[in-house]
Amino acid sequence: MARNRRARAATSETAPGLPHGLAQARGWWHALPALASLLWVGQAWQIATAIAALMAWQNGGGTAADLPPPTATIGQAAAITVALGLLRAALEYAGTQLAWRHARRSLTALRLQLGQRLRHSSPLDARRPPSGQITSAWMEQADAVLPWLARYQLAQWRVLLVPPALALCVGWHSWLSALLLLLAAPLIPLFMAIIGWRAQAISEAQLQALGHLHGDLLQRLRALPSLRALHAVQATAQRMSALGRDLAQRTMRVLRVAMLSSAVLELFSALGVALVAVYVGFHLLGQLPFGAWGERLTLHEGLFVLMLAPAFFEPLRELSAVWHDRANGRAALQRLQTLLDGLAPLVPNAHTAGDPASAEIAAPASAPAITLQAVQPALPLAEGQAARPALDLHIPAGAHVAITGPSGSGKSLLLALVAGLVQAASGQVRIGGLPMDAAHAAALRRRMGWMGAQPYLFAGSLQRNLRLGRAAPATPDDEARALQQVGLGAFVPQRNQALLGEGGSGLSGGEGLRLALARLVAAPEATLLLLDEPTAHLDSATSAQVLAQLLKLAQGRTLLLATHDPQAIAALPWVLELDAQGQAHWRRRPDAPMQAMRAADRPIEEALP
């Protein structure tokens, strides 16, 4: 709730203009269609001139007396009208094209900002939105900003420039006609603002429901095997159907409000035009001789005023047509702003932090030591949750450490702090003497290897998954050697043709872990290995094989392995235990770094129980 209030405050501070970061979408090109609309003044004057000349010729007996018609006057008026029409069309086209072009650029910039915020947020933050909601906001909801930046901004400029100018032109000939227009005009934005507040609230609710529907649908599709096993497919289908009906109802509410805004504008604009037409008609008949400056209006002036009256309300009518674009755009922008607002950050790279020169700093080429000095993670705390104690820890270079403790004690969080996936709110993490900060993060991460309990495998070839995240391309011999070392030699001949489904479908759980392990084997530059529950959900035999391959791979490197597996705990010479409060203490550690290195390099068969 607090995050939503902050986002609304940030949005309201930018009103009535565009939010900060999208101001480049507004420029001089928005005034071109307004200037095109103002050219109607010249066209209306020429048309009135031609009609008045023709009426004067007819009323003066030109037909009976065989007087020549005023072809020169009519021809000149027609030529000027056509020329102004062509200029008007050119200005309209140029302004519209430029507005849409810059609106698309601004939308691209907005999506890049959203991507940067997502890229810089920690994957361990529990408040991180589901991927379905992020995708919906990125693609569908962000598109709602485009009409707001283009069509609504053009209509807004027309409203700001055209009606005042037309009111001055009308008032030059008839102050009463201008007064009638000005009396009807303020009622329109008043009622539009009242409707607009409601429209934005309804649009926000509709976009939120759309995001939840996309997120729930993606989660259910991913969990379809479990839903089938639990006989919950029918219940899930009913829930999705209910969500779809709710979204349809919210969408109809948005359309209902949009139609209401158009009806309000049409009502008041029709009343304004009708009042002016009635006055001009009775004035020309002599029934209402007042309202003009001194003398009565001529037919020429009366026609001119009548033709300007509908044009006075035309920008307001166009604004009504795109009023829901404003409501949808502001709601979508607020949704984008609040989606990733306040998420815990990760340590950025030097390139993204604006210091490309620092990205060239070299990380240690040998197994690094790891030091945590009074480190507390920058993660939000749930209500009533106590803050984690600061971590003070030193892990010597080349040590093989098993990190154990009860669930929720912070084992994965410790690995994330070392990898920079969670930023330290206080204290400092140093790897090989270099701090994990924006200047060194990219270089340090190039020397890291990461493997989780459920490594993600992308849809595509086995070779593509093997090359994922490599700093330098591996040769075919290196890839074949990596697959052979982890027991996937059968896939070597077909690694280019062996296709995997999303999430690694086509491989067993053990084969998926071996493929993730092959990524580490194919990355010899990694001197620090961070592994999170790599043997979870495996049988004892497969777990022992994976563990043996891990220990072989970790020789000469620093290894941090978060695990509950008794085999892994017994196999590693260093054991760091975290209690339920997150306090760290050594359960087992060699007396000296040299003893640790000798223990880490002992034969693998002796390490296993």
C-alpha positions as CSV (number, residue, x, y, z in Angstrom):
1,M,0.0,0.0,0.0
2,A,2.8,2.4,0.9
3,R,4.5,1.6,-2.3
4,N,1.4,2.4,-4.3
5,R,0.9,5.7,-2.4
6,R,4.5,6.7,-3.3
7,A,3.9,5.9,-6.9
8,R,0.7,7.8,-7.1
9,A,2.4,10.8,-5.5
10,A,5.2,10.6,-8.0
11,T,2.7,10.5,-10.8
12,S,0.6,13.3,-9.4
13,E,3.7,15.5,-9.1
14,T,4.2,15.3,-12.9
15,A,0.6,16.1,-13.7
16,P,-0.7,17.7,-15.9
17,G,2.4,17.1,-18.0
18,L,4.1,13.9,-18.9
19,P,6.0,11.9,-16.2
20,H,9.7,12.4,-15.8
21,G,11.6,10.4,-18.4
22,L,8.9,10.7,-21.0
23,A,9.0,14.5,-21.5
24,Q,10.9,14.0,-24.7
25,A,7.7,12.8,-26.3
26,R,6.4,16.4,-26.2
27,G,7.8,18.9,-28.7
28,W,7.1,21.6,-31.2
29,W,5.6,19.0,-33.6
30,H,2.5,18.7,-31.5
31,A,1.7,22.3,-32.5
32,L,1.6,21.5,-36.2
33,P,-1.9,20.0,-36.3
34,A,-3.1,22.9,-34.1
35,L,-1.7,25.3,-36.7
36,A,-3.4,23.2,-39.4
37,S,-6.7,23.6,-37.6
38,L,-6.2,27.4,-37.4
39,L,-5.9,27.6,-41.2
40,W,-9.7,26.9,-41.2
41,V,-10.1,30.6,-40.3
42,G,-8.8,31.6,-43.7
43,Q,-10.8,28.9,-45.5
44,A,-14.0,29.9,-43.7
45,W,-13.4,33.6,-44.6
46,Q,-12.9,32.7,-48.3
47,I,-15.9,30.5,-48.4
48,A,-18.1,33.2,-46.7
49,T,-16.7,35.7,-49.2
50,A,-17.7,33.6,-52.2
51,I,-21.2,32.9,-50.8
52,A,-21.8,36.5,-49.9
53,A,-20.7,37.7,-53.3
54,L,-23.0,35.1,-55.0
55,M,-25.9,36.1,-52.8
56,A,-25.2,39.8,-53.5
57,W,-25.2,39.2,-57.2
58,Q,-28.5,37.2,-57.0
59,N,-30.2,39.7,-54.7
60,G,-29.1,42.6,-56.8
61,G,-30.9,41.3,-59.8
62,G,-27.9,40.0,-61.6
63,T,-29.9,37.1,-63.1
64,A,-32.6,39.3,-64.5
65,A,-30.2,42.0,-65.7
66,D,-27.9,39.5,-67.3
67,L,-25.0,40.8,-65.1
68,P,-21.9,38.5,-65.2
69,P,-21.6,36.4,-62.0
70,P,-18.7,37.2,-59.7
71,T,-16.5,34.5,-61.1
72,A,-13.3,36.3,-60.3
73,T,-14.2,36.6,-56.6
74,I,-15.4,33.0,-56.4
75,G,-12.4,31.7,-58.3
76,Q,-10.0,33.6,-56.1
77,A,-11.7,32.3,-53.0
78,A,-11.7,28.8,-54.3
79,A,-8.0,28.9,-55.2
80,I,-7.1,30.2,-51.7
81,T,-9.3,27.7,-50.0
82,V,-7.7,24.8,-51.9
83,A,-4.2,26.1,-51.2
84,L,-4.9,26.4,-47.5
85,G,-6.4,22.9,-47.6
86,L,-3.3,21.5,-49.1
87,L,-1.1,23.3,-46.5
88,R,-3.4,22.2,-43.8
89,A,-3.2,18.5,-44.9
90,A,0.6,18.8,-45.0
91,L,0.9,20.2,-41.5
92,E,-1.5,17.6,-40.2
93,Y,0.4,14.8,-41.7
94,A,3.8,16.1,-40.6
95,G,2.7,16.7,-37.0
96,T,0.9,13.3,-36.7
97,Q,3.9,11.4,-38.1
98,L,6.4,13.2,-35.9
99,A,4.2,12.7,-32.8
100,W,3.9,9.0,-33.4
101,R,7.6,8.6,-34.2
102,H,8.7,10.3,-30.9
103,A,6.0,8.5,-29.0
104,R,7.4,5.1,-30.2
105,R,10.9,6.2,-29.2
106,S,9.6,7.2,-25.7
107,L,7.8,3.9,-25.4
108,T,11.1,2.1,-26.3
109,A,12.9,4.2,-23.7
110,L,10.2,3.3,-21.1
111,R,10.6,-0.4,-21.9
112,L,14.3,-0.1,-21.6
113,Q,13.9,1.6,-18.2
114,L,11.6,-1.2,-17.1
115,G,14.2,-3.8,-18.3
116,Q,17.0,-2.0,-16.4
117,R,14.9,-2.0,-13.2
118,L,14.1,-5.7,-13.6
119,R,17.8,-6.4,-14.5
120,H,19.0,-4.6,-11.3
121,S,16.5,-6.2,-9.0
122,S,17.4,-9.2,-6.9
123,P,15.9,-12.5,-7.9
124,L,15.6,-13.4,-4.2
125,D,13.2,-10.6,-3.4
126,A,9.8,-12.3,-2.5
127,R,8.0,-9.2,-3.8
128,R,9.3,-9.7,-7.3
129,P,6.2,-10.0,-9.6
130,P,5.5,-13.2,-11.4
131,S,7.0,-13.4,-14.9
132,G,3.5,-13.4,-16.4
133,Q,2.7,-10.0,-14.9
134,I,6.0,-8.6,-16.0
135,T,5.5,-9.9,-19.6
136,S,2.0,-8.4,-19.6
137,A,3.3,-5.0,-18.3
138,W,6.2,-5.1,-20.7
139,M,4.2,-5.8,-23.9
140,E,0.5,-5.2,-23.6
141,Q,0.1,-2.7,-20.9
142,A,3.1,-0.6,-22.1
143,D,1.4,-0.3,-25.4
144,A,-1.4,1.7,-23.7
145,V,1.1,4.5,-23.2
146,L,1.6,5.0,-26.9
147,P,-1.8,6.5,-27.8
148,W,-1.5,8.8,-24.7
149,L,1.8,10.2,-25.9
150,A,0.7,10.6,-29.5
151,R,-3.1,11.1,-30.0
152,Y,-3.9,12.6,-26.6
153,Q,-1.0,15.1,-26.7
154,L,-2.0,16.2,-30.2
155,A,-5.6,16.8,-29.0
156,Q,-4.4,18.6,-25.9
157,W,-2.4,21.1,-28.0
158,R,-5.4,21.7,-30.2
159,V,-7.5,22.5,-27.2
160,L,-4.9,24.9,-25.8
161,L,-4.4,26.8,-29.1
162,V,-7.5,26.5,-31.4
163,P,-10.5,27.4,-29.2
164,P,-9.0,30.7,-27.8
165,A,-7.9,31.8,-31.3
166,L,-11.3,31.0,-32.8
167,A,-13.1,32.8,-29.9
168,L,-11.0,35.9,-30.7
169,C,-11.9,35.7,-34.4
170,V,-15.6,35.3,-33.5
171,G,-15.5,38.0,-30.9
172,W,-14.0,40.5,-33.4
173,H,-17.3,40.4,-35.2
174,S,-19.8,39.5,-32.5
175,W,-19.1,39.7,-28.8
176,L,-22.3,37.8,-27.9
177,S,-21.5,34.9,-30.2
178,A,-18.0,34.6,-28.5
179,L,-19.7,34.9,-25.1
180,L,-22.0,32.0,-25.9
181,L,-19.1,29.8,-27.0
182,L,-17.1,30.7,-23.9
183,L,-20.0,30.0,-21.6
184,A,-20.5,26.5,-23.1
185,A,-16.7,25.7,-23.2
186,P,-15.9,25.6,-19.5
187,L,-18.6,23.0,-18.7
188,I,-16.9,20.5,-21.0
189,P,-13.5,20.2,-19.2
190,L,-15.3,20.4,-15.9
191,F,-17.4,17.3,-16.6
192,M,-14.6,15.6,-18.4
193,A,-12.3,16.0,-15.4
194,I,-15.0,14.5,-13.1
195,I,-15.4,11.6,-15.5
196,G,-11.6,11.3,-16.0
197,W,-10.9,10.7,-12.3
198,R,-13.3,7.8,-12.4
199,A,-12.0,6.5,-15.8
200,Q,-8.4,6.4,-14.5
201,A,-9.4,4.4,-11.4
202,I,-11.4,1.9,-13.5
203,S,-8.5,1.6,-16.0
204,E,-6.0,0.9,-13.2
205,A,-8.3,-1.8,-11.9
206,Q,-8.7,-3.3,-15.4
207,L,-4.9,-3.3,-16.1
208,Q,-4.3,-4.9,-12.7
209,A,-6.8,-7.6,-13.4
210,L,-5.2,-8.2,-16.8
211,G,-1.8,-8.6,-15.2
212,H,-3.1,-11.0,-12.6
213,L,-4.8,-13.1,-15.3
214,H,-1.6,-13.4,-17.3
215,G,0.4,-14.2,-14.2
216,D,-2.0,-16.9,-13.0
217,L,-2.4,-18.4,-16.5
218,L,1.4,-18.8,-16.9
219,Q,1.8,-20.3,-13.4
220,R,-1.0,-22.8,-14.1
221,L,0.5,-23.8,-17.4
222,R,3.8,-24.4,-15.8
223,A,2.2,-26.4,-13.0
224,L,-0.1,-28.4,-15.4
225,P,1.5,-31.8,-14.6
226,S,1.0,-31.3,-10.9
227,L,-2.6,-30.1,-11.4
228,R,-3.3,-33.2,-13.4
229,A,-1.8,-35.4,-10.7
230,L,-3.9,-33.7,-8.0
231,H,-7.1,-33.8,-10.2
232,A,-7.3,-30.0,-9.9
233,V,-7.5,-29.3,-13.7
234,Q,-11.3,-28.7,-13.6
235,A,-11.1,-26.4,-10.5
236,T,-8.3,-24.5,-12.1
237,A,-10.2,-24.1,-15.3
238,Q,-13.2,-22.7,-13.4
239,R,-11.0,-20.2,-11.6
240,M,-9.4,-19.0,-14.8
241,S,-12.9,-18.7,-16.3
242,A,-14.0,-16.6,-13.4
243,L,-11.0,-14.4,-13.8
244,G,-11.7,-14.0,-17.5
245,R,-15.3,-13.0,-16.7
246,D,-14.2,-10.5,-14.1
247,L,-11.7,-9.0,-16.6
248,A,-14.5,-8.7,-19.3
249,Q,-16.7,-6.9,-16.8
250,R,-13.9,-4.5,-15.9
251,T,-13.2,-3.9,-19.6
252,M,-16.9,-3.1,-20.2
253,R,-16.8,-0.6,-17.3
254,V,-13.9,1.2,-19.1
255,L,-15.8,1.3,-22.4
256,R,-18.9,2.6,-20.6
257,V,-17.0,5.5,-19.1
258,A,-15.4,6.3,-22.4
259,M,-18.8,6.4,-24.1
260,L,-20.1,8.6,-21.3
261,S,-17.3,11.2,-21.8
262,S,-18.2,11.4,-25.6
263,A,-21.9,11.9,-24.8
264,V,-21.1,14.7,-22.4
265,L,-19.0,16.5,-25.0
266,E,-21.5,16.1,-27.8
267,L,-24.3,17.4,-25.6
268,F,-22.6,20.7,-24.6
269,S,-20.9,21.3,-28.0
270,A,-24.3,20.8,-29.8
271,L,-25.9,23.3,-27.3
272,G,-23.1,25.8,-28.0
273,V,-23.4,25.6,-31.8
274,A,-27.2,25.7,-31.6
275,L,-27.2,28.9,-29.5
276,V,-24.8,30.6,-31.9
277,A,-26.8,29.6,-34.9
278,V,-30.1,30.8,-33.4
279,Y,-28.6,34.1,-32.5
280,V,-27.0,34.7,-35.9
281,G,-30.1,33.8,-37.7
282,F,-32.4,36.1,-35.7
283,H,-29.7,38.8,-35.8
284,L,-29.7,38.7,-39.6
285,L,-33.5,38.8,-39.6
286,G,-33.4,41.9,-37.4
287,Q,-35.1,40.2,-34.4
288,L,-32.0,40.4,-32.2
289,P,-30.1,43.5,-33.3
290,F,-27.7,43.6,-30.4
291,G,-24.5,41.5,-29.9
292,A,-22.3,43.1,-32.5
293,W,-19.8,45.9,-32.3
294,G,-21.8,48.9,-33.4
295,E,-23.5,48.0,-36.7
296,R,-25.4,44.8,-37.4
297,L,-23.6,41.8,-38.8
298,T,-23.5,41.4,-42.6
299,L,-24.3,38.1,-44.3
300,H,-20.5,37.7,-44.9
301,E,-19.7,38.1,-41.2
302,G,-22.7,36.0,-40.1
303,L,-21.6,33.1,-42.3
304,F,-18.0,33.4,-41.1
305,V,-19.2,33.2,-37.4
306,L,-21.4,30.3,-38.1
307,M,-18.6,28.3,-39.8
308,L,-16.2,29.0,-36.9
309,A,-18.7,27.8,-34.2
310,P,-18.4,24.0,-34.9
311,A,-14.7,24.4,-35.4
312,F,-14.5,25.9,-31.9
313,F,-15.8,22.6,-30.4
314,E,-13.9,20.3,-32.8
315,P,-10.7,20.1,-30.7
316,L,-12.8,19.4,-27.6
317,R,-14.7,16.7,-29.5
318,E,-11.4,15.2,-30.5
319,L,-10.1,15.4,-26.9
320,S,-13.2,13.5,-25.8
321,A,-12.5,10.8,-28.4
322,V,-9.0,10.2,-27.0
323,W,-9.9,11.0,-23.3
324,H,-9.8,7.2,-22.5
325,D,-6.3,7.1,-24.0
326,R,-5.2,9.5,-21.3
327,A,-6.8,7.4,-18.6
328,N,-5.4,4.1,-20.0
329,G,-2.0,5.6,-20.5
330,R,-1.7,7.1,-17.0
331,A,-3.0,3.9,-15.5
332,A,-0.5,1.8,-17.5
333,L,2.4,4.1,-16.6
334,Q,1.5,4.0,-12.9
335,R,1.2,0.2,-13.2
336,L,4.7,0.1,-14.7
337,Q,6.1,2.4,-12.1
338,T,4.7,0.4,-9.2
339,L,5.4,-3.1,-10.6
340,L,9.1,-3.1,-9.7
341,D,9.1,-0.2,-7.3
342,G,11.1,-0.8,-4.1
343,L,12.5,-4.2,-5.0
344,A,15.8,-5.1,-3.4
345,P,18.7,-4.3,-5.8
346,L,21.6,-6.4,-6.9
347,V,25.1,-5.1,-7.3
348,P,25.2,-3.5,-10.8
349,N,27.9,-3.9,-13.3
350,A,30.2,-1.0,-14.1
351,H,28.6,-0.5,-17.6
352,T,25.1,-0.1,-16.2
353,A,26.4,2.0,-13.3
354,G,27.8,4.5,-15.8
355,D,31.5,3.7,-15.4
356,P,32.6,1.6,-18.4
357,A,36.3,2.2,-17.6
358,S,36.0,0.3,-14.3
359,A,34.6,-2.8,-16.1
360,E,38.1,-3.5,-17.4
361,I,39.5,-4.2,-13.9
362,A,40.8,-7.8,-13.8
363,A,39.6,-10.3,-11.2
364,P,42.0,-12.7,-9.5
365,A,43.0,-15.5,-11.8
366,S,43.5,-17.9,-8.9
367,A,41.2,-19.3,-6.2
368,P,40.1,-16.2,-4.3
369,A,39.6,-15.7,-0.6
370,I,36.2,-14.4,0.5
371,T,35.6,-11.9,3.3
372,L,32.3,-10.6,4.7
373,Q,32.7,-7.7,7.0
374,A,29.5,-6.8,9.1
375,V,27.3,-7.6,6.1
376,Q,23.6,-7.2,6.2
377,P,21.4,-7.9,3.1
378,A,19.3,-5.1,1.6
379,L,16.2,-7.2,1.6
380,P,12.8,-6.1,3.0
381,L,11.5,-7.6,6.2
382,A,8.1,-9.0,6.6
383,E,5.9,-7.6,9.3
384,G,7.2,-8.8,12.7
385,Q,10.3,-10.3,11.2
386,A,13.5,-9.6,13.1
387,A,16.5,-8.2,11.2
388,R,19.2,-10.7,10.3
389,P,22.5,-10.4,12.3
390,A,25.5,-9.0,10.5
391,L,27.8,-11.6,9.0
392,D,31.5,-11.5,9.8
393,L,33.2,-14.3,7.9
394,H,36.5,-15.1,6.2
395,I,36.9,-18.1,3.9
396,P,40.5,-18.8,2.8
397,A,41.5,-19.1,-0.8
398,G,40.9,-22.6,-2.2
399,A,38.7,-23.7,0.7
400,H,35.9,-26.1,0.0
401,V,33.0,-25.1,2.3
402,A,29.7,-26.9,3.0
403,I,27.1,-24.4,4.2
404,T,24.4,-26.1,6.2
405,G,21.6,-25.1,8.5
406,P,17.8,-25.3,8.8
407,S,15.6,-24.1,6.0
408,G,15.2,-20.3,6.0
409,S,18.5,-19.8,7.8
410,G,20.0,-17.9,4.9
411,K,22.2,-20.4,3.0
412,S,21.0,-19.2,-0.4
413,L,21.2,-15.7,0.8
414,L,24.8,-16.0,1.7
415,L,25.6,-17.3,-1.8
416,A,23.6,-14.5,-3.3
417,L,25.6,-11.9,-1.2
418,V,28.9,-13.3,-2.5
419,A,27.6,-13.3,-6.1
420,G,26.2,-9.8,-5.8
421,L,22.7,-11.0,-6.5
422,V,21.7,-9.2,-3.3
423,Q,23.2,-5.9,-2.4
424,A,24.6,-5.3,1.1
425,A,22.7,-2.7,3.1
426,S,25.8,-2.3,5.3
427,G,29.2,-3.8,5.5
428,Q,31.3,-5.1,2.6
429,V,31.9,-8.3,0.6
430,R,35.4,-8.8,-0.7
431,I,36.5,-11.5,-3.1
432,G,40.2,-11.9,-3.7
433,G,40.7,-8.6,-2.0
434,L,38.3,-6.8,-4.4
435,P,35.0,-5.4,-3.1
436,M,31.8,-6.6,-4.7
437,D,30.7,-3.2,-6.0
438,A,29.7,-1.7,-9.3
439,A,33.3,-1.1,-10.3
440,H,34.3,-4.8,-9.8
441,A,31.1,-6.8,-10.1
442,A,31.5,-7.6,-13.8
443,A,35.1,-8.7,-13.5
444,L,34.3,-10.8,-10.4
445,R,31.3,-12.5,-11.9
446,R,33.3,-13.5,-15.0
447,R,35.4,-15.6,-12.5
448,M,32.3,-17.2,-10.9
449,G,30.4,-20.4,-11.6
450,W,26.8,-20.8,-10.3
451,M,24.7,-23.9,-10.1
452,G,21.4,-24.2,-8.4
453,A,19.2,-27.0,-7.2
454,Q,17.0,-26.6,-10.2
455,P,19.1,-25.0,-13.0
456,Y,17.1,-23.5,-15.7
457,L,17.4,-25.1,-19.1
458,F,16.1,-23.1,-22.1
459,A,14.2,-24.5,-25.0
460,G,16.7,-25.2,-27.8
461,S,19.7,-27.4,-28.5
462,L,21.8,-29.0,-25.9
463,Q,24.8,-27.1,-27.2
464,R,23.0,-23.8,-26.8
465,N,22.3,-24.6,-23.2
466,L,25.9,-25.7,-22.7
467,R,27.3,-22.3,-24.0
468,L,25.0,-20.3,-21.8
469,G,26.7,-17.5,-19.9
470,R,30.3,-18.2,-21.2
471,A,32.6,-15.3,-21.3
472,A,34.4,-16.8,-24.3
473,P,33.2,-19.3,-26.8
474,A,34.2,-22.9,-26.2
475,T,35.6,-25.0,-28.9
476,P,33.8,-28.2,-30.0
477,D,36.6,-30.3,-28.3
478,D,36.0,-28.4,-25.0
479,E,32.3,-29.0,-25.2
480,A,32.7,-32.7,-25.9
481,R,35.2,-33.0,-23.1
482,A,32.8,-31.2,-20.7
483,L,30.0,-33.6,-21.6
484,Q,32.2,-36.6,-21.2
485,Q,33.5,-35.6,-17.8
486,V,29.9,-35.3,-16.4
487,G,28.7,-38.6,-17.8
488,L,26.8,-37.2,-20.8
489,G,29.1,-38.6,-23.4
490,A,26.1,-40.2,-25.2
491,F,24.9,-36.7,-26.2
492,V,28.3,-35.6,-27.7
493,P,27.5,-36.7,-31.3
494,Q,24.1,-35.1,-31.3
495,R,24.6,-32.1,-29.1
496,N,23.7,-29.8,-32.0
497,Q,20.6,-31.7,-32.9
498,A,19.4,-32.8,-29.4
499,L,16.6,-30.4,-28.7
500,L,15.3,-29.7,-25.2
501,G,11.9,-28.4,-24.3
502,E,11.3,-25.4,-21.9
503,G,12.7,-26.2,-18.5
504,G,14.8,-29.0,-19.8
505,S,12.0,-31.4,-20.8
506,G,13.6,-34.4,-22.6
507,L,16.2,-34.9,-19.9
508,S,15.8,-36.6,-16.5
509,G,16.5,-34.6,-13.3
510,G,19.9,-36.1,-12.9
511,E,20.8,-35.4,-16.6
512,G,19.7,-31.8,-16.2
513,L,22.0,-31.4,-13.2
514,R,24.8,-33.0,-15.1
515,L,24.2,-30.5,-18.0
516,A,24.4,-27.6,-15.5
517,L,27.6,-29.1,-14.2
518,A,29.0,-29.3,-17.7
519,R,28.5,-25.6,-18.0
520,L,30.9,-25.2,-15.1
521,V,33.4,-27.7,-16.6
522,A,33.3,-25.7,-19.9
523,A,34.1,-22.5,-18.0
524,P,37.7,-23.0,-16.9
525,E,38.0,-19.3,-16.1
526,A,35.7,-19.7,-13.1
527,T,37.9,-19.7,-9.9
528,L,34.9,-19.4,-7.5
529,L,32.1,-22.0,-7.5
530,L,28.8,-21.2,-5.8
531,L,26.4,-24.2,-5.7
532,D,23.0,-24.1,-4.1
533,E,21.6,-27.6,-3.2
534,P,23.1,-29.3,-6.3
535,T,22.2,-32.8,-5.1
536,A,18.6,-32.0,-3.9
537,H,15.9,-34.4,-5.1
538,L,18.4,-37.0,-6.3
539,D,18.7,-40.5,-5.1
540,S,21.8,-41.5,-3.1
541,A,23.7,-43.1,-6.0
542,T,23.1,-40.2,-8.4
543,S,23.9,-37.7,-5.6
544,A,27.2,-39.5,-4.9
545,Q,28.2,-39.4,-8.6
546,V,27.3,-35.7,-9.0
547,L,29.1,-34.9,-5.7
548,A,32.2,-36.7,-6.9
549,Q,32.2,-34.8,-10.2
550,L,31.8,-31.5,-8.3
551,L,34.7,-32.2,-6.0
552,K,36.9,-33.1,-9.0
553,L,35.9,-29.9,-10.8
554,A,36.5,-27.8,-7.6
555,Q,40.2,-28.8,-7.2
556,G,42.3,-25.6,-7.2
557,R,39.2,-23.4,-6.8
558,T,37.2,-21.9,-4.0
559,L,33.9,-23.8,-3.5
560,L,30.8,-22.7,-1.5
561,L,28.1,-25.4,-1.4
562,A,24.8,-24.9,0.4
563,T,23.4,-28.2,1.2
564,H,21.4,-30.5,3.5
565,D,23.0,-33.6,2.0
566,P,24.9,-35.6,4.7
567,Q,27.2,-37.0,2.0
568,A,28.2,-33.5,0.9
569,I,28.7,-32.3,4.4
570,A,30.9,-35.3,5.2
571,A,32.9,-34.9,2.0
572,L,34.0,-31.2,2.4
573,P,36.7,-30.3,4.9
574,W,35.1,-26.9,5.9
575,V,31.5,-26.9,7.3
576,L,29.8,-23.6,8.0
577,E,26.5,-23.8,9.9
578,L,23.8,-21.2,10.0
579,D,21.3,-21.2,12.9
580,A,17.6,-20.3,12.6
581,Q,18.5,-16.6,13.3
582,G,21.1,-16.5,10.6
583,Q,24.1,-16.5,12.9
584,A,27.2,-18.3,11.3
585,H,29.7,-20.4,13.1
586,W,32.1,-23.0,12.0
587,R,31.2,-26.6,12.7
588,R,34.4,-28.0,11.2
589,R,37.4,-26.3,9.8
590,P,41.1,-27.3,9.4
591,D,43.6,-25.7,11.7
592,A,45.5,-23.9,8.9
593,P,44.9,-22.9,5.3
594,M,47.6,-25.4,4.1
595,Q,45.8,-28.2,5.8
596,A,42.6,-27.1,4.2
597,M,44.2,-27.3,0.8
598,R,45.6,-30.7,1.4
599,A,42.2,-31.9,2.7
600,A,40.5,-30.5,-0.4
601,D,42.9,-32.2,-2.8
602,R,42.7,-35.7,-1.2
603,P,41.3,-38.5,-3.4
604,I,37.6,-38.2,-4.0
605,E,37.0,-41.8,-3.1
606,E,38.4,-41.1,0.4
607,A,36.2,-38.1,0.8
608,L,32.9,-40.0,0.3
609,P,31.6,-42.0,3.2
